[in-house]
Amino acid sequence: MNTVKKRRRRGLKKGISIGVTAFCLIAAGCLALLLTPIFDVQTVTVTGNRTLASEDIVKNSGIVTGTNIFQVSLRAVGDRLTSMEGIDTVKVRRSLPSTVRIAVTEGTPLVYVEQEGTFVGITADGKVVDVAEAGSAAASVLAAGSAPAPSVTEEKDGGDSEDDGAEDESGVEDGEDTSAAAPAVQTGKTVVRGMGGFKYSVGRPIDFDDEVKGEKLALILSDFMGDELCRGFTAIDMSVYDNVILVYRGRLKVRLGAVERLDYKLKCFKTLITDNIGEDAGGTLDLELLRYNPKKF
């Protein structure tokens, strides 16, 4: 019996000894990896950037050459770069023994949301990728290139009111106020006004104080503005979210009305623009009532 116990003790001691030795070897190996110069970062590569300079991306990554590659936090690098203006997504990986590879996707603002003279560029999913601060040259260009959409006074239901205007045989509507002027400068950017207050941080989703307006704008961006033809809109007025007004190429006022049946309204808009009105036409187009007035608004 004592012999069996002695054997067990010897076996246990031997197992502990082997475990401690293995741990020490692993620790020594890890220490060697951390200390050997062969694993020091020598190269940082950047791919996927179109307008951003690779040098700026490397600088913002925080990676310092000569740092051990295993001490570089890939998550921290990704977080730093996603907060950089113009970057949408980031992937970072190690390429042993001494290279860190960064792949970025540049974020292109689908629209710029205006607040007190500052224009915040967001992607289709609402991520902030660009900011033109109030008073900057970029903000001045955006302000000049997009005019606040004129208000629409027609009744939404179309009814039988005598104030709805009459259509002649060509489908032209009369009796509408068309006094507002189109912008003189075209930037190719779409500016959204009338959203009220919001909070923003580059690399994060924009946070609107009015959640309903935020949801309505998200629907417009995903279901309406995603079409290539709709990139010609220069302004969106969300002041009244069930009576949204857009301006197309600075010449044509488009009343979207309530944010519903967007697929149908988009189909009607594309058909009318390409087959009936023409992309260079001015006037007013009502997508709720499907009426067009060629008078300059």
Buried (B, 14 or more C-beta within 10 A) or exposed (E): EEEEEEEEEEEEEEEEEEEEEEEEEEEEEEEEBEEEEEBBBBEBEBEBBEEBEBEEBBEBBBBEEEBBBEEBEBEEBBEBBBBBBBBBBBBBEBEEBBBBBBBBEBBBBBBBBBBEBBBBBBBBEBBBBBBBEEEBEBBBBBBEBBBBBBEBEBEBEEEEEEEBBEBEEEBBBEEBEBEBEBBEBBBEBBBBBBBEEBEBEBBEBBBBEBEEBBEBBBBBBBBBBEEEEBEBBBBBBBBBBEBBBBBBBBBBBBBBBBBEBBEEBBEBBBEBBEEEBEEEBBBBBBBBBEBBBBBBB
